């Protein structure tokens, strides 16, 4: 029997099926990793910034890509049932065995990593859960396609494999839906981002006040004193309302910065915000003497700050 030639349509469909499979697998793995990081945080490996963007990307990919993969796989199955000779397409065989190869490599690396960390005594719950997540995804792909290759030409459908497929679909759907509860509604996420920007703005203003103190030996009376036409600095304003942030001098070296927040600070996860460093402070050195607590509720909050002149001395003027 002469080999069946692949048409451009066949190449397109099989490539699309495999690519969407890879994207869905990586997105599902990333989503599971974010679940582990959220429910089993590591104090020694705090995430840089919020995990919400990573969850949103994973959810968005799964919502679009996973149904496309399911539909393409269903369409190819019907096409091959009507034209059994298409099971011998070279492009199909190459892509299936390449996928089996990649899945086998991932399984091997995953198990090697598990044994290595076990011997090093570095096993933790979060590490084990991530190992299990990768192993589940890789073995599911490997088992499904290996089963498909072995069952070719058999007309009777395997009810166990149908159950397996539906179980995987339900697991992916449940993980995707759960991600919405983790990141909140789009409206709530927008409010959280506004609050995150407010905290970032207040931190920027705080460092500009310290710079002002170190340069002039006094703190500004109003925020407009921080305006610098040379550097172009202008005090930021509330990103949602456009109003200026509240600033009040409480002593010769003490002040308050106030803002109105729409979410609680536990929802804003402000870790990893990089701020300007005042004059005289080396980058990477610990900044002391100014409280860095930005905890807030859903309310108007004022943050009292006091500058320690020993830690932030006035810089001598250069003539």
C-alpha positions in Angstrom: 0.0 0.0 0.0 1.6 3.3 -1.0 2.1 5.9 1.7 -0.6 8.4 2.2 0.4 11.9 1.3 -0.3 14.8 3.7 -2.3 17.7 2.3 -1.8 21.3 3.5 -5.1 20.9 5.4 -3.8 17.8 7.2 -0.5 19.5 8.2 -2.4 22.6 9.5 -4.8 20.6 11.6 -2.2 18.3 13.2 0.2 21.2 13.9 -2.6 23.2 15.4 -3.6 20.2 17.6 -0.1 19.7 18.9 0.7 23.4 19.5 -2.5 24.0 21.3 -1.8 20.9 23.4 1.7 22.2 24.4 0.3 25.7 25.2 -2.6 24.2 27.3 -0.2 21.9 29.2 2.2 24.7 30.1 -0.7 27.0 31.1 -2.3 24.4 33.2 1.1 23.7 34.9 1.6 27.4 35.5 -1.8 27.6 37.1 -1.2 24.7 39.4 2.2 26.2 40.4 0.4 29.5 41.3 -2.1 27.5 43.4 0.8 25.9 45.3 2.6 29.3 45.8 -0.6 30.8 47.1 -1.7 28.1 49.6 1.8 27.0 50.6 3.9 30.2 50.6 7.6 30.0 51.2 9.0 32.7 53.6 12.5 32.2 52.0 11.3 32.6 48.5 8.7 35.3 48.5 7.2 36.1 45.1 8.2 39.3 43.4 5.0 41.2 43.1 1.5 39.8 42.8 0.8 36.3 41.5 -2.4 37.6 39.9 -0.9 38.4 36.5 0.5 34.9 36.2 -2.9 33.4 37.1 -4.7 35.6 34.6 -2.4 34.6 31.8 -2.9 30.9 32.6 -6.7 31.3 32.8 -6.9 33.3 29.6 -4.7 30.7 27.7 -6.8 27.8 29.0 -10.1 29.4 28.2 -9.1 29.9 24.6 -6.5 27.3 23.8 -7.9 24.2 25.6 -11.3 24.2 23.9 -9.6 24.7 20.6 -7.4 21.6 21.3 -10.5 19.6 22.3 -12.4 20.6 19.1 -9.4 19.9 16.8 -8.8 16.5 18.5 -12.5 15.6 18.1 -12.5 16.7 14.4 -9.4 14.7 13.6 -10.8 11.7 15.3 -14.0 11.8 13.2 -11.9 12.4 10.0 -9.7 9.4 10.8 -12.7 7.3 11.5 -14.1 8.1 8.1 -10.7 7.8 6.4 -8.7 5.2 8.3 -5.7 5.6 6.0 -5.1 9.1 7.4 -3.8 7.4 10.6 -0.7 6.6 8.6 0.0 10.3 7.7 3.7 11.0 8.1 3.1 14.4 9.8 0.7 12.8 12.3 3.2 10.0 13.2 6.1 12.4 13.6 4.2 14.8 15.8 2.7 12.0 18.0 6.1 10.3 18.6 7.8 13.7 19.2 5.1 14.5 21.8 5.7 11.1 23.4 9.4 11.8 23.4 9.0 15.2 25.1 6.6 13.8 27.7 9.0 11.0 28.5 11.9 13.4 28.9 9.8 15.6 31.2 8.8 12.6 33.3 12.5 11.5 33.6 13.7 14.9 34.6 10.8 15.3 37.1 11.7 12.0 38.8 15.4 12.8 38.8 14.7 16.2 40.4 12.5 14.4 43.0 15.3 11.9 43.9 18.0 14.7 44.0 16.0 16.8 46.4 15.1 13.8 48.5 18.8 12.9 48.9 19.6 16.5 49.7 16.9 16.7 52.4 15.1 19.6 50.6 11.7 18.0 50.3 8.8 20.4 51.2 5.1 20.2 50.7 5.2 22.9 48.0 8.1 21.2 46.2 6.3 17.8 46.2 3.1 19.3 45.0 4.9 20.9 42.0 6.6 17.6 41.2 3.2 15.9 41.3 1.7 18.5 39.1 4.4 18.2 36.4 4.3 14.4 36.7 0.5 14.3 36.3 0.5 16.5 33.2 3.4 14.6 31.5 2.1 11.1 32.3 -1.5 12.1 31.2 -0.2 13.2 27.8 2.2 10.3 27.4 -0.5 7.7 28.4 -3.2 9.2 26.3 -1.2 9.3 23.0 0.5 5.9 23.7 -2.9 4.4 24.2 -4.1 6.0 21.0 -1.3 4.5 19.0 -1.8 1.1 20.4 -5.6 1.2 19.8 -5.4 2.2 16.2 -7.5 0.0 14.0 -9.7 -1.2 16.9 -13.3 -0.2 16.4 -14.5 -0.8 19.9 -14.0 2.3 22.1 -12.4 1.9 25.5 -14.8 3.2 28.3 -11.9 3.7 30.7 -10.2 6.0 28.3 -13.4 8.0 27.8 -13.6 8.3 31.6 -10.0 9.4 31.7 -10.6 12.1 29.1 -13.6 13.5 30.8 -11.8 13.5 34.2 -8.9 15.5 32.7 -11.4 18.0 31.1 -13.2 18.4 34.4 -9.9 18.9 36.3 -8.8 21.6 33.9 -12.2 23.3 34.1 -12.2 23.2 37.9 -8.7 24.6 38.1 -9.6 27.4 35.7 -12.8 28.3 37.5 -11.0 28.3 40.8 -8.5 30.8 39.4 -11.3 33.3 39.1 -12.0 33.1 42.9 -8.2 33.5 43.6 -7.7 36.7 41.5 -11.2 38.1 42.0 -13.5 39.7 39.5 -12.1 42.0 36.8 -13.7 45.0 38.7 -12.1 44.0 42.0 -8.8 43.4 40.2 -8.9 47.0 38.8 -9.5 48.4 42.2 -6.6 46.4 43.5 -4.3 47.7 40.8 -5.4 51.3 41.7 -4.5 50.7 45.3 -1.1 49.1 44.3 -0.4 52.3 42.3 -1.4 54.5 45.2 1.1 52.7 47.5 3.8 53.0 44.9 3.0 56.8 44.5 3.2 57.3 48.2 6.6 55.5 48.4 7.9 57.7 45.6 6.7 60.9 47.4 8.3 59.6 50.7 11.7 59.2 49.0 11.5 62.6 47.4 10.8 64.1 50.8 13.9 62.4 52.2 15.9 63.7 49.3 14.5 67.2 49.9 15.5 66.9 53.6 19.0 65.7 52.8 19.5 68.5 50.3 18.0 71.5 52.2 17.9 70.4 55.8 14.2 70.8 56.1 11.1 69.0 54.8 8.7 70.5 52.3 5.7 72.4 53.6 3.5 71.3 50.6 4.0 68.7 48.0 4.4 71.3 45.3 7.8 72.2 46.9 9.0 68.9 45.5 8.5 70.0 41.9 11.8 70.0 40.1 11.9 71.4 36.6 15.3 70.0 35.9 14.6 66.3 36.8 11.0 66.8 35.7 9.6 65.4 39.0 6.0 66.3 39.8 4.2 64.8 42.7 1.9 61.9 41.4 -1.8 62.2 41.9 -4.5 59.6 42.6 -4.7 57.4 39.5 -8.5 56.9 39.9 -9.8 60.3 41.0 -7.0 62.6 39.8 -6.8 64.3 43.2 -3.6 65.2 44.9 -2.5 62.9 47.8 -2.8 64.4 51.3 0.4 65.6 52.9 0.7 67.1 56.3 3.7 68.3 58.3 3.5 67.2 61.9 7.0 68.2 63.2 10.2 69.6 61.9 11.2 66.2 60.6 7.8 64.3 60.7 5.0 64.2 58.2 2.0 62.2 57.2 0.9 60.9 53.7 -2.7 60.0 53.3 -4.8 58.2 50.6 -8.2 56.5 50.3 -8.0 52.8 49.4 -10.7 50.6 47.9 -9.2 47.2 48.9 -7.5 45.7 51.9 -3.7 45.6 51.8 -3.8 41.8 52.1 -5.3 41.8 48.6 -2.7 44.2 47.1 0.5 42.2 47.7 3.0 45.1 47.4 6.1 42.9 47.6 8.8 43.7 45.1 8.0 47.4 44.4 11.3 49.1 43.6 11.6 52.6 44.7 14.1 55.5 44.2 16.9 55.6 46.7 17.6 58.8 48.5 20.9 60.6 48.1 23.8 59.2 50.1 22.3 55.7 50.2 24.0 53.0 48.2 21.7 50.9 46.0 21.0 47.6 47.7 21.8 48.9 51.2 19.0 48.5 53.8 17.1 51.7 54.2 16.4 52.4 57.9 14.8 55.1 60.0 11.6 55.4 57.9 8.7 53.0 58.5 7.9 50.9 55.4 4.5 49.7 56.7 1.9 50.4 54.1 -0.9 48.2 55.6 -4.4 49.6 54.9 -8.0 48.7 54.9 -10.9 49.8 52.7 -10.7 53.4 54.0 -8.8 56.6 54.2 -5.4 55.9 55.7 -2.7 58.2 56.9 0.9 56.9 57.2 3.0 58.8 59.8 6.7 59.1 58.9 9.6 60.5 60.9 13.1 61.1 59.5 16.0 60.1 61.7 18.8 62.7 61.0 21.5 60.2 62.1 20.4 57.7 59.4 19.6 60.4 56.8 22.0 63.2 57.5 21.8 66.5 55.6 24.3 66.5 52.8 27.0 69.2 52.9 26.7 71.8 50.2 29.3 71.7 47.5 30.6 75.0 46.2 
